[in-house]
Every structure is written in C-alpha cells, then in structure tokens.
Amino acid sequence: MTTFEFYRFRFHFRALDQVHFPQGKSANVVRGAFGTVLRDAVPPEVYARLFEPGNTLGAAPSGLADWPRPFVFRVAHLDNLTVAEGDSFYLDAHVFDLHQPALIHFRAALSRLAEKGLGPGRGRAELERTEQLGAADVAHAVWETAAAPIVANLDPEPCPTESVTIRFQTPTELKSAGGLAGRPEFPILFRRLRDRISTLRSLYGAGALDIDFKGLGERAARVELRRSDLVWEQVKRKSGRTGQVHPIGGFTGEAEYAGPLGEFLPWLRAARWVGVGRQTVWGKGDVRVL
C-alpha cells in the first residue's frame, strides 16, 4: 500500500483584546510574525528544521528552489473575522515531520505569537488548549505528545471514475513552463501535487515513494479540463521587515475534469492536507474533491 502520513493539530485561543483578521489576509496575520516568534521560542536546530530546512537538509532536489517546510497552516476560516474580547477562535496546522516531535514547538511559538498580538490592532490572545484531529475531524486533547498520525492511502480506487469536480478553496498558483499557469490543466495540477507529496514523504516521512512517476504523468495527460468557474483573487501583503509588497493571491473556484481519474482521486483528496502550488505553507492551494 502506498501511503502518506501526517498530523493535524488545532490550537484554540481566547481573545484578551479584540482581534481582527482582514479579508483575504488571515494567513498574513499569522505569517508576519510566526518565523520571528518561532526563532525565539525553540532551539536553533528546531527552528532551522521547521522554518529553514534547506540549511539543515542540504541541497534542494532538481526542480525545487528550496526545501518545502514540513507544515501548512489552515486559517482561511478566520478571514474578515473580528473576535470580541473573551471570545474564542482557532487555527489548524498540518505537520508532515514524522521524525522529530513538532507539537510542543508549535505550541510554544503560537502561544508567544498570541501574547504579542495578532492582526492590525495587535489584539492579544492566550492559547487555551490543543487538539489532534483525525481525517474525519474527530478531535481529542493533546498537549506535548502527539498520538499516531493520519495515514492517507494513495493507492488507486477500485471503481473506475470518469469525472470529478474539485474546489480550489483558497487562492492557488501553479507553476508551469517557467511561469504561472492561467488554468489548472490536470497534468500541471497532478504533477505539482505528486512531486510535493513525494518530496515531503522523502524528507520528513517514510521515505521515497515507490511509484511510476513517468507513467503517472503520461496517464494524467489523458485527463482534460472540461469546465472551470474560477476567479483570480488579487491580494498583496507588505513585509513589515523589508517594506516590500508581495502578491499572495491566486485563483479560487471550481474545475471539472474528465477522463480515467480513478488512480488520481486519492492524490486529489490528499491535496486538502498538503496543499498544492506556491506558498502552501501559509494555506494557499487548499483543494477539495466535491
């Protein structure tokens, strides 16, 4: 059986002040300070492995500018949310490192981030509890030690599937031919997803995938984009450290694919957990099979 293992953690906070998350920029609220507080909250070798893995794991593989970080945040539900003093909110992190404990370090960093303040008004919060979630969203309390990871099965499904609709839940950007793809053609989408899962598993999980990369890519080319209803979201962020403005947008909406899809469905379902495309660590590229 071909599998991909990972953890899902949910961090619950109580607002000590009013906390506001601007529309389309909840990830930016978290990303703006997470690296800084992580550096202060954990040992240097832990920070490097989580936030600058290229410095500890060596040269990047062919086709990758940098090593992928071993986690993604899921915070889109916070967009345009104002949390009143005393009310609660949460954010999720999916963690792919099976070799080093990560929960205790995320808890330390996010607790410090909340204490320093979140959002434009720097509203303070406190970390109240941490949960570990299963694939079906069943949660149980954890604090420093995680339970067993989720095991996603990537083997082909037994029943043939000739069409599928997926939703790009959060802004998604797919690289193709040295630029950004204007449409999520299936071969591009699948190759980016296949290579991301393979790299994460090889670096942080059970090792390299024993799959026919070339054959999968050739068969993915037989699947066509039948219909798309997409909107390009133009969102930018300004770095508080450098003052530079960076695009963090991408397309959202739905796409329908037609062709021999049975062997690809498990990979498409895994995109919900790992993300696909650019800037996945901050929550972009969250794809859902409908």
N, C-alpha and C positions, 0 to 999 in steps of 0.2 A: 504493500500500500504506500502510495506517495502522499506525504503529509507535510503540513506546515504548522508549527506550534508557536503560540504567543500568549501573552497575558492581557487581560482587560482590567483596569483599575478605575474606580470612581472616587473622586475626592470631594467631600461635602464641606461647604463653608457656611458660616453665619456672618452676615454683614454687620460690622461695628459702626460704619457710616453708610450713607447712601452710595451705592456702587453702580456706575453706568457703563454699559458696553455699547459703543456706537454701532450703527447698522453696517454690516459687512466687515467690521474690524475687530470682532471679538478675539480672533486669533492674534491680531496685532497687539491687543491689550496684554495678552499672555507673553507673546514672543519678545516684546520690548524689553522685558527685564529678566526673563527666565534664565538666560545664559549667565547674566551677572550674579543673580542670587544663587544659582547652582554652583558657580565657581567659589562663592563664599561659604556655601553650606556643606560641601563634600570634599574629601581628599582630592588632591590634584590628579591622581591617576584615575579616579572615578569620573571626575569632570571631563578629562580627555576622552575616555572611552564613550561617554554618553553624548558629549557635545562636539568633540573634535576627533572623531575616531580615526581619521586619516593620519593623525600624529602618532597613534599607537599601533595601528594595524598595517602600516606600510603603504606601498604604492597602490593606487586605485586600479581595479581591473580595466581592461580595454573597454572604451566607450563611456566610462564614468569619470567626471571631473573630480568628484570627491566621493568618499565612502558615505553611504546613507547612514543617518543616525538611527539608533536602534529603538525608535519610538515615534509615535504620532500623537498629537492632541486631537480631541474631538470637542469643539467649543461652539460650533455654529448655532446651537440652540440658545446661546446667550446673546445673539445679535439683536440689537435695539432693545435690550432688556435693562430696565432700571430696577435695582434691588433695594428695597427700603431698609433702613436700619433695623436690625433684628430679624430680617427675613433670611432665607437660606437659598443657596444656589450650588451647582456642582459643575465640575468639568471631568472629562474622561481622558485617560491616556492608555494607548495600546503599546505594549512593550514587547520587543522581539528578542531580547538578550536572555538566553536560557542558561548562560554560563556564569554570570555574575548577578548577585541579588540587586535589584533596582528599586523595589518598592520603598525601602527605608530612605533612599536618597531622594526620590521624587517627593516623598512626604516632607522631608526636611526643607527642600528647596521651595515647594509650593506653600508651605507654612510661612516661610520667610517672605515670599512674594506677597502673600495676602497681608501680612503685617505691615509691609512697606506701603501698600495701597495699590489699587487697581483702577484702570480707566482714566479718563481726562481729569476727573476730580481727585484722583488718588484716594478713593474710598477704601478704608481699611476693612479687613475681614479676619476671621480666625478659622483655622482648619478644625472641624469638629469630629469627623470620622472618615474612615477609608473603607471601601468595599472592593471585593473582587467579583467580577461579573463573568458568567458563562456566555456561550454563544447565543442562548435564548433569553439573555438579560436577567437570569436568576442571580441574585446578589447575596453574598454573605460577608460578614465583617472580617476585615484583616487589619493588621496594624504594621508589624515589621516583617512578617514572614508570609510569603505567598503560598497558596495551595497549588495544586497541579495546573499546568497551563491548558488552554484550549487546544484541541487537535483538529485542524481543518483537513479534510480528506480532499486531495486534488485528483483522485482517480476519475476517469470518465464515468458519466452516469449511464446506467444500463439501458434506459429508454431513449430512443432517438428524439432529438429536439431540432425542429427546423426553423424556429423563430424565437426571438426573445427581445423584450424591451427593457432597457436599463435607464436609470435616472442618475444623472450627474448631480448629486445632492449639493455639493459645494463647488466653487469655481475650479475648473480643471484646465490645465495646459499640457498638451502632448508635443514633445519634440519630434521633428521629422525632417530629414534631409537638411540638417543644419539650421532649421528654423522652427517655427511653431505651426502645427497642423491647423488648418482652418476648419476641418471637420474631423470628427472622431471615427475615421475609417477603421474597420475592425482589425486589419493586420497591424496597424500602428498601435491601436489600443492594446491588443493582446501582447505584442512584443514588449511594450513598455512594462506591462503587468508581469509577464513571465520573467523578464530579466530582473525586475525589482524583487519579486518573491525569491527567485533563485539566489540573488546576491545576499538578501537578508538571512536566508537559511544557511548559506555557506559561511557567512561571517559570524553569525550570532546563534545559530541553531544547531540542527542535527547534521549539518554538512551539505555538500553539494547535491543538487537534485540529479537523480539518475533518470533522465528523460531524453527524448529525441528532440533536441532544440530545433534542428533544421526542419525535421518533418512536421513538427507542430506549427512552425512558421509558415511552411508551404500550405498546410491544410487551412490555416487561418485566412490565407489569401482567397479561399473559396467562399468565405462569408462576406456578404455585401451589406452595406448600409442602405436599408430600404427606405427609411423615413427618419427625419430628425426635426425636432422642435426645440431649438437651442437659443439661448440669449447670452450675449457676451457681456459680462459684468466688468466695468471699468472701475477698479478700486486701486488706490495707491496708498502707500504708507510713507511717512517721513521718519528717518532714523534720528532718534534723539541723540545718538552719539556722534554721527557724522554730518547730520543735516541733509543727507541725500534722500531723494524721493525714489521709491521703488514700486513697480507695478505688482499687485498681488491679486489681480483679477483672473478671469478665465470664463469658459462657457459653463452654463448650467442648463438643465432641461432634460429632455428625454430623447433617446435614439432607439430605433427598432432595427434589429439585424436579422437577416435570413440566410439559411444555409445549414450545413452539417455542424450543429452547435453543441452536441451532447458532451464532447470531451472538453469543451471550453467553459461550460457552466460553472464547475467548481472553482475555476480560476476567477471568473467574474464575481462570484459570491465572495471570494477572499479579498477582492478589491475594497470591500466595505471595511475590512480590518486594517489593511496595509496602506491604502491609497494608491493612486497611480498618477504619474506625471510630475510636474515641477512642484516644489515646496510642499510636499506631502506632510512633512513633519509638523506643519502648523495647521493641518486639517484640510488642505486642498485635495482634490481628487478622490473625494468620498463617493464611491459608486455603489448603487443599489440595484439588484436584479428585481424587476417587478413581476 
